[in-house]
């Protein structure tokens, strides 16, 4: 999406239906949002059951890889306290937050995976090693040390928090079947571009598709089904979610839909 792409195409097209006629704005399920957050993040807080202080949790900073089912893979040393805890009791949880969370941390999304962390069976180690090194290239310097081994969390439950008042449990089966959002790798670029070059377009879209008049608008998140905006209105700051005209599968489709939405907003 070039800096002038929306402006150049912002003419013509059918008029948008009034916002009051729109159905509830669709959003990805919690399972998909949890998979997306796990995919985008790299480090979590692993809580194990303390061997030294039985019954108490013990938290550790923990890099992780992901297999094709979204299960975290850890490369850990036998000298680490969390490894010793896991050898005594494999039950653990992993809390993951966005790497770029800013502002109020309680307003940011986060996910907690609960499960058993067990050594990987030997036949599965080569594939896990490759996946892990794709994320952490520097691990090649110690990945083959004798005291390091690969472990994997077999997830039994998930709790997802999407921000204030947005939270709920996700079943392990739903998490297993979900996939990361197709825009995940491009989200930051799309948001930066829209906020830097197309704030006026966001104001138009918010007026046409959310029935909110605003003086300023900023995109705060985007996914395959739509996006969130933060709006400065005469009554104060407001947030809104706006659906895409159709589901998108890549950045080009997102660009095309946004152009169409500006066209419709100008007509209406």
N, C-alpha and C positions, 0 to 999 in steps of 0.2 A: 504494500500500500504506500504509494508515494505521497509526498507532503501535499500535493495538490489534487490527488486522485478523486477525493470525494467532491471537492468544489467543482471540478471539471464536469462531473457527471450528475450534478445535482439539479436536473431539470427533467420534466416529463415523468411518465409513469402514473399508475392509477393512484387515486387518493386513498389515504389510510382510513380505516373505519374509526369512528370515535372511540376513545379509550374506554368509555363505559361499556362498549359492546364487546370488548375483548374478554376471552375466558381467563381464568387464573393463569398467571405467568408460570410456565413450566420451568422446573429446575432439575439438575441431575440428582439422582438418588444419593442418600448418604453413603452407600457402598461405593459408588463411583467417585464421590468426592474424597472419601478416605483413600481409595487406591491412587487418586491423583496426587494427594498430599504426600503419600508415601513415596511415590515415583519422583516427585520434584525435590523432596528433602534428601538429606544425606546423613544426618546425625540425629540421634534420639537419646533419651534418658532411659537406660535399662535398670529396672528395679528387680532385684533378686531377694530371696529370703536369706537373711543373715545367718551364717553358721556360727559366728561368734556370739551374736545376741539373738537367740532363737525367737522367732515370731516377729522380728522387726524387719522392715524393708531396708534394702541397701541400694542406693542409687549410683549409677555410673554413666559417664558420657560414653556413647557407643556409636561409632560409625556402622553403617549396615549396607549390604547389597540387597537386591530383590530378585527372587526367581520369577518364573512366568505366572505364578499364582499369587504374587504379591507377598510371599512369605519372606521375612527378613533373614538375611544370612550374615553371620558375624565371624570375624577372624579374631580369635582371642587366645591369650597366652595362659598356660597353666599357673603362672606366677600371679595372675590378676585375682583380686579378691572375688570379683563376680564369677569367675570361672570356678573357683573353689566352692562358692555358694551353689552354683548350678549343678556341680557334681554331687552335692548333698541333696538338693531338691531342685528339679528342673523348672518349677513353676516361676513365671516371671511376667512382667509387663514392660512394654516399650511405649514411651510417650514421645510423639513427634510433633514439632511445631514448624511453621514456615521459616525458611532460612532468612528471609528478608522482612520478618514481622517488625512493624514500627508502630508508634503511637501507643494506644492502650492494648497491652498484651491480651487482656481478657476479651477484646473484640476480635481477635484473630482466630483463625481456625486451628484446630489441633485434633489429634487422634491418638487413642491409646489402644494398643493391641495386647491382648492377654493370651498366654499360651505356655506351652512347655518348650524350653530351649534345650535341644539335644544334639550330640555330635552327629555330623552328617555321615551316612554310610559311605564307605570307601568308594564304591562305584560312582557316587554322585559328586565326589570331591573335584574332579577335573572341570566339570561344567560350572560348579560354584566358584572355583578359583578364577575361571575366565570372567565370569560375571562380576566378581568382586574387583578384579584388577582393572576392569573397564571404568569403574568409578574411582578407584584409589590406586593410581599407577605407582605411587611411591611405595605401596605395600609390597612391591616386588622385591624390595631389599630384605624383607623379613618373612614373607609368606611361606618360605620353605624351611624356616627354622624348626627344629624338632619340638620346641615347646609351644608352637602355635598350631591351632587346629580350627577347622571350620565347624560352626554350629548353626542350626537353623531353628527358628521358632515355628512350631506347629500351632497355628492360631486357632483358638477355641471361641473367642468373642472379641468384639470391637466396640469401642465407644467413641462416637464422633461429635465434636463440637464445632459448629460453623460460625460462632460468634454469640452475641448476647441473645438468649432465648431460642437459639437454634442448636438442638442437641438430641441425641438418641442413640440407642444400641443398634448395631448392625450384626446380623448373623454371620458366622464364619462362611456359610455356604454362599450368601449373597456377595460377600467380599471376594470370595474365590472366583465367582463368575464375572465380577465387574472388571472393567478395563479403565486405565487412565484416560482422562479427557483428551481428545485428539488435538486440542489447541494448547495442551500443557506446555510444550516447549516454546511456544510463541506468545504466551500470555503477556509476559512483561513487555515484549516489543510492541504488541498491539496496543496495550494500555498507554505506553509512553508516546507512541505515535499519535493516538487519538487525542491525548491530553495536550500534546505540544502543538499540534497542527489543526485540530478539528474540534475545538471547544464550541464554536458556533454551531457546528453540525449536531453536537450532542444536545445543545439547548433546543434545537429544532425537533430532534427525535423525542426528547423528553416531553415536549409540549404535545406532539402528535400522538405518541404511543403510551404516555403515562398521564396525560392531562395535567401536567404540572408546568406552570410558567416559572422560569428561573432566570436570574441574571448571570449565573455562572454554573458550569457543569463540568464534572470530572468523572471519567470512567474509573471504577475501583476494582472490578473483576470482570472476567469474560470466560465463557465456556461454550460448548457446542450448541447450546439451546438459547443463549442470550447473555446479558451482561447487567451489572449493577452500576448505578451512577450516584454520585453525591451532588446534590443541587443546593445552590444558594438562592432562596426565595425571599419574598418580602416578609414572610412569617418566620424565617430562620432557615437553618440547614435541614435538608430532608434527604432521605435515601429512597431509591426506587430500583426495582428490577424490571428490565424491558426484554421481551422475548424477541428473538430473531424471527424473520418471516418464515424461515424454515431451518431445519437442523443443518449445521455446517460441519465439514470434516477436515478442513485444513485452513490455513491463513488466507489463501486466495478466495475461498468461498465466503469466509467471514468478511473480507473486503467487499466482495460483490454485494452481499446482503446489506451491509451498512450503506453502500452507495444507493441501493434501491430504497432503503428506509429514508434517506435524506430526500430522494426524489419524491416519495410519497408525502413526506412532511412538508416540503415546499408547496406541493399541490393543495394540501389541506389547509 
